[in-house]
Amino acid sequence: MSLYRMDTLMRQARNKGICLGAFECWDSLNVQMIAKASDFCGIPVIFQASPVEYNTMGGPDALADIVNFFVKKYDIDAALHLDHGSELKHVAECAENGFSSVMLDASSKVFEENVRLSAAAAEIAHGNGISLEAELGHVSGGDGGAGESALTVPAEVVEFVRRTHVDCLAVSIGTIHGEYRGDPKLHLDLLAEIASLTDVPLVLHGGSGTPIDQLHAAIRLGIAKINICTDIHKAFLAGIEEAKTDRTPSVPGNYYIPACEMMFRKTVEMIKLFSEIK
Ligand SMILES: [Zn+2]
């Protein structure tokens, strides 16, 4: 068991009619819980981090070492993916430090600039034998996407895939990063149209808080990876908040053991949600 290209795992998942969870990593505790949840469910998992997160952990090499350690320890199939690289240097530093996949997010730029940057990122990724995710349309909110959301335009999909050689495509069909303000409603007709135009596995950002029936409908239409950050981070923080009420700060485990337990349970819940499609 080891790290695989993310597109390989996504194609395998799609062939089985399931979807993989891609979970944001911010420290070794949460990496361990993601690995443990993957082992518990018997389903591959995607570890991912944006530059802010992996730099907080000591750099892309530090995260890669931690992920590899737990992938071996729990004997799981996984990918390690750069989430929302905003510059080509992020793509290069992850490609050269053990990641098996990268994302270059130029989705807030105009189409031609998105094509140019994504194609350059694909060249770096493929030169290192790893996969590239790019985004067409723009999912707003959080650190992952500034400004207003813009839905993916189907007419641009074929040209974008052909000119960039992207391996996985993030689409904008009504999700947002972080927490929703109103009721989320995915544009499933739009997703169906996009899926009919390309064989490239599709990614849904901003999965946290989206109703289950809408996620399952999206998975049935071809979404093979759903990004989760807010939901597992909220579970981790809730564990700490609960511990604060009655435990002494002199024993760090008093805080982090319940936080890890809550994060583990939430991660298991999400993996099952994405792989037990009703
Ligand atoms: Zn995102």
Residues whose N, C-alpha, C, O or C-beta is under 5 A from the ligand:
A	BS01	ZN	G144 H205 G206
